[in-house]
Amino acid sequence: MKTNQVHGRIIFHIDMNSFYASVEMAFDPALNGKPLAIAGNPEERKGIIVTCSYEARAKGVKTTMPLWQARKLCPELIVKKPNFDRYRQASKAMFTLLREYTSLVEPVSIDEGYIDITDISTDKNPLVIAREIQSRLMEELLLPSSIGIAPNKFLAKMASNMKKPMGITVLRKREIQEKLWPMLVGEMHGVGEKTAEKLKTLNILTIKDLAAADTIQLKSLLGVNGERLKKRANGLDQRPVDPESIYEFKSVGNSTTLPKDSSNEHELLAVLKRLSQSVSNRLKRKEVLGTRIFITIRYGDRRTVTRSEKLNNPISQEEEIFLQAKKLFELHWEGEPIRLLGITSTDLIEKQEAYKQLDLFSFETDAGEEPILNVIAKINKKYGDNLLIKGIKTNTQHNETSETSFNKDFLRDKKD
C-alpha cells in the first residue's frame, strides 16, 4: 500500500444522508417523500428515534427524540423498526463502490467513511470525482450522500456537514477563518455537549476562540484532548486514511431503557446481569478483553451518571463483568427510580496479547489451570497460533438489534 503524503493530500469524507431511512426508501419507493422514522420498540415507551427522513425533520422530528413526542409533532409519521441486516448489506455495497476508486478507504461507521484520492486526482479533478461518486451512490444504490473535500480528515468531516442532503463542499485551509471559525465550538467535530460546557468556563464560545486559546489552560481543562482540539480548530490534522482502523475496537457496550422507571434493586440487578452477558458475548466474539468497566445510570428526570473503574486484570467473562458493574452500581446509585442502565467495557486488548497479573485472589485458580494452559501453549508453538484455545470458539450469531454499538459491529464480517 502506498503511504500518503502528510502535505498536499486530498481527502473525501462521505456521509450518507439519513442512512437507515434512505435504505428503507430504496427498498420501498412508496416511502419516498414521506415523513419516515426508524425507531426501536415502537410499541413501548422506550421507542427512540434512531434516524428520520428530511420530510420528518421539517416537522421538528429529531434523532434520539422519544417516539411519543415525534408522533405529537408529526401525526402522519411512518415508523419502522430497524432492519440491521438490510442496512449492513447497503453499507457493504456503498464501501465496495468507494473501493473502485482507491484502496485507501477507511470506514468510520456503517454510513460514513474517508477516502484518500491524492494518487488518482492527477487524472481527474477532485470535484468531478466527488460528483461521480455521489451520482453513482444515488443512481446505483438509491442512496443520497454529502461529501466533504479537504486536505485532511478533520476538515473533510466538517465540510461534509455543511451541506445536507446531497451536498458537496470544499474546505481549504486558507478558508477556515471565514468558514470554520465563526461556528459555535459545540458544532465542531470532536466537541460534545459536556466538552462545550467546559470550554465555556474559559470563555471559549466559537471555534475561533478555541483556535486562539491558551494551550496550557486547555490541557489543564481537557488533558491531551485539549491540545488536540486546538490543533483541529487551526485546521491541523495529520492522521492518514487507514483502511485497517476498522479492526480496532476501542469499546464494547450495551444499554437498555426500562419499560418503566424502577427503584427495585432486585429488578435493576437482573438488568445489569443481562447487560453483562451481552457485553461478555461480544467481547468473546471479537476475541478481546476489557481493562476498564463503565456503568451508566439515567434517572427518571434524565439526569445521567457515568462511573468507571480501572481493573487490575483484563476480563471478558460475564460473572466478572457483572461483579464489577454491581460494585459500581451499589456505590453510586442514589436510590431514585432509574430509567436506563448501561455497561461498557473499554481499553480493550487482543486476547492473544493479554496477560494476567496474578494476585492473592486469582492465584489459586490460575495455578490450577496452568497445566492445561501449558499443553495448549506447546501445541500452538509447534503447529501455529490459535490452533487451540481454552474453551470452544464458536460462530454463534447473536441478536443485536437492541444494542448500542451496531455502527461498529457491522464491521465484524469485513474480514470474510
N, C-alpha and C positions, 0 to 999 in steps of 0.2 A: 504493500500500500504506500502511496506517495505521502510524504509528510508535507503538511500545509505550511506555507509561509506565514509567519506571525503578522507581517505587514502586507497590505495590499490584497487581503482576502475579499472574496465576495460570498457572503453568507445569506441564505434564504431561511426565514422561519415560516413554515407552512402551518396554518392554524385552520382546521376545519370548522365551519360555522354551524353552531347548534347541532353538533355531530349526531347525537342519538336521534333527535327529531328529524334531521335530514335523512338519515338512513331509513327511518320508518316511512318518510315520504317517497324515497326512492323505491321502497318495497311496495308501497301502496300509493300510486299517484293521486288517488281520490283525496288524499290528505293535503295536497299542495294548496297553499294559500289560506289554510285554515289555522285557527289557534290550537296548537298541539303542545301537550306537555308530556314528558316522561317522568313517572313518579313511582317510587316503591310503595307497596302496600296501599293502593288507592282506597281500599275499604276501611282502613284503620286510621286512627288519629295520627300515627307516625308517618303517614304518607307525606313525603317531602319532594318538592320539585327538583329533579336531577338536572334537567335542561328543558328548554321550551323553544318553540319557533318564534321568529321575529314578529309574526302576527299576534302571538300571545304576549310578547314583550310590550307591544304597542298598547296593550290593555293594562299594563302595570304588573304582569306576572314576571317573577324573577326566580333565578336559581336559588335553592335552599328555602324557598318560601313554603310554609305549610299548605297542604293541598286545599284545606277548607278555605283558607284566605284567598288562594288563587281562584277558586270557583266563585267566591263572592265578587271578586273583581271582574271575572270573565265567565258568566254563567254558561256560555256556549263552548267552553273549553273542552277539547277532546283529550282524554287522559289514557295513556297506555303504560303498561308495566314494561320495565326494561327487558330487552331481549339480547343478552350479552353475547350469545353465540353469533347472532346476526351482526352485532357491532364489531366483534372480533374479525369476522370474515371481511367486512368492509374496510377495516383498518389494514388488514393484510394486503388487500387489493390496492389501497392507497400507497402504502410503502413500496410495494412491488413496482408501481408506476414510477415513483420517485427514483428508484434504483436503476431505471432505464437511462437516467441522465448521468448519474455518478454513483460510485460505490461509497462515497462519503455521505452517508445518510445516518442521522442519529435520532431515533425515535425518543421522544420525551414522555409521551403518554399515548393513549390509544388514538388520540385525534390531533396530535401535533408533533412536529419534529423539525430538525435543522438539516440542511444540505449545504455542502461547500462546492460551489461551481467554479472556483478560481481557475482550475485547469481546463475547463471547457468553454469559458466565457471569451476566449480569444477568437473562437469561430462564430459566436453569436452574441448579440447584445443581451446583457442580463435581463432587461425589461422584456425582450422578445421571448426569452426562455421562461420567465415568470408567467407571461400571458399564455404561453403554450401549455405550461403545467396546469394553470388554473382552468383553462378551457377544456383540457383533457379530463381533469377530475370531474368537471361538470357534465361533459358530453358522454364519457365512458362509464362513469360511476354514479352520475346524477347527484354529485355531492359538491356544494358550494364551499369556497375556501377564501381566506385572506392571506396575503403573502407580504412579508416584510423583507426588504433588501438592504443590507448594511455591511460594513467591513468587519463586524464581529457579532457574536451571538446575542449579547445583551441588546444592542441597538436594533438588530433584526427582530427580536421579540417585541420590543417597544413599537417598532414600525408596524408590525402585523396587527397590533391592537388599534391603530389609528383610523383604519377604515374598515368597517364591517357592516353588512356582509359583502363579499366579493370585491374586496379592495386590494390594490397593490400599492405599497408605499415604499419609497426610497428614503433612507435616513443616513446622511453622510455626517462625518464628524464635524465638519465645518457648519453644520446646520443645528447642532444640539443646543446652542444658545437661543436660537429662535424657536425651535420646535419642541425641545425637551425641557429646558429649564423653567419655562412658565408653568409647567404642570405641578399639581399638588404632589407632595412627596408620597402620599398614600397611593397614587396612581402608578408609581414606579414598580416595575417587576422586581420582586425580592423584598419589598417592603409591605409587610402585613399590617393589619389594624393595630396590633399591640406595639409593633415597632414604630409606626407612625405616631402613636401616642407618646412613646418615649422620646422621639425626636422633637416633639413639640416642647418638651421641657428645656430643650436647648434653643428654642425659638426657630427651629428648622421646620418651615411650612411648605416650601417648594423644593423642587429638585435643584434649583439654582442655589438655594440656601445650603443644601446638602453638599453640593459640589465645592462650596467655599468654606465649609465647616472646619473647625479645628480637629485634626486627626487624633490628637491625644484625648480630647474630650469624647470623640466618637468611640474610640477603643475602650475608654473607661465605661461608657454607657452600654455598648453593644458587643464588646470583645473584638475579636478579629473581624467579625462581620461588619463592624462599623467602618473600618478602613476599606474593606472590600466594596461596601456600598458607595463610599465616596468616590472610589475609582470608577465604578459604573456610572455614577452621576456625571463624571467628566468624560464619559464615552470610552473608558479603557476596559478592555476585556480580552485577554489573550487565550482563553480556552479554545482548544481546537474542536472541530466537529468530530466526535469519537463514536464510530459505529459500535464499539464494544461496550460502551457505557450502559447499554440496555441490560447487561447481565449483572450490574451492580445493584444489589438490593440493600437499601440503607435502613429500611424498617419494615416490619410486618405488624399490622394491627387490625383490630376489628372493634366495632362499637354497635350498640343496639339501643333503640328508643323503646322504653317500656310501654305496654298498652295503656297504662295509666300511672300517674305518679305514685311512687311507693316508698314507704319507710319501714317495710317489713324486712328485717335483717336476713331472715332465712331465705326469702324470695330473692333478695339482692345478691346474696352469696351464691345462689343457684345460677343467677345470670352470669356472675363472674366465672363460675365453673364452666359454663358453656362457652364463654368467650375464650377461656384458657385452652379449651380443647381445640377450638377453631384456629387460634394462633399457633398452637403446637403442631397441628396438622400441616399448616402452611410452611412453618419453619423446616419441618422434616422433608416436605416435598422439595423445597429449594436447597436442602442439604446445608443449612446454615444454623448457627446458634446465636442467641442474643446475650449481650453482656449488660444491658440496662432494660429495666421494665418501667413503663409509664402506665398510670391509670388516669382516666378522665371521668369526672363526676359532674353531671349537669343537673342542677336542681330545677324544680318546677318554675321558678322565676327566671330561668335561662342563665342564671349565674353559673359559670363553668370553672371548675378547679382541676388543674393537671399537676400531678406529682410523680416523681420518678426516684428510682434508687439504682445506683451502680452495683453490679453483682461481683462477688469475688470469683465466681466460676461461670463460664458460659453455659446457658441452659437451652433446652428445646422441649423437655418433657412437660406434659400437661400439668402434672401434680406440682412440679417445681414452679411453673409459671403461676399456677393458682395460689400457692403459698405466698409468693412474693406480692401478688396483686392483693390478696386478702390482708396481708400485713399493712400495705399502704392504705387500703380502704379503711380498715379499722382505725388507723392512725389519723386519717384526715376527714372521714365522714362526720358531718356536724349533726347528724340525726334527723335532718329535714328530709321531706319527700324528694325522691330522685326521679328525674325524667329520663336520663340517658347514662349508660355506663360504657366505658371503653378500656381496652387493654392494648398496648403497643409494645413490641419488643424492638429495641434499636441497637446501634453499634454492633451490627452483625458481623460475624466472621465465618469463613467457609469451614465446613465440618472437618475436612482433612487437615486444615491448618489449626484447628482448635487444640488447646491444651488445657489441662485442668490442674489448678493449684490445690494440692492435697491439704486438707486441714483436719482438725481433730474430729469433725463431724462427718466427713466423707471418706476418711482414710480406710475405715474397715470395709466399706462397700467396694471402694476402688481396689483394695488389695485382694478381695475375693474374686474380682473379675479379671485380675492380672493374668492368670494362666491362659484363659481363652483368648484374651487380647493379644498375648504374645504369639500364640499359634496363628491367629489371623494376620498379625504383622509379618510373620515369617513367610506365609503363603503369598501375601501381597508383594513382598520384597522379591520373591523368586519369580512370580508369574505376572506381576503388574499391579499397579494401584487399583483399589476398589474392586478387585475380583471378589473379595469377601468383605462384608461389613457386618458388624454386630447387629442382629435383628434382620428383618426382611425388607428389602427395598421394593416398594410397590408402585404401581402406576394408577392407583385408585383416583378417580376424579371426584372432587367434592363439589357440592352445590354452593356456589359463592355469590349468588345474586344479591344477597343482603350485606355483603362485606364492603368495607370502605376503601379497599386498596385495589379495586379492579383495574384501574388505569395502569398499574404495574403488573398485575397478574397476567394480563393479556400477552405479555412478552414471554411468558414461560415456555411457549411452544415454538419460538422462533429458531431454536436450535434444531428442530426436527427436519 
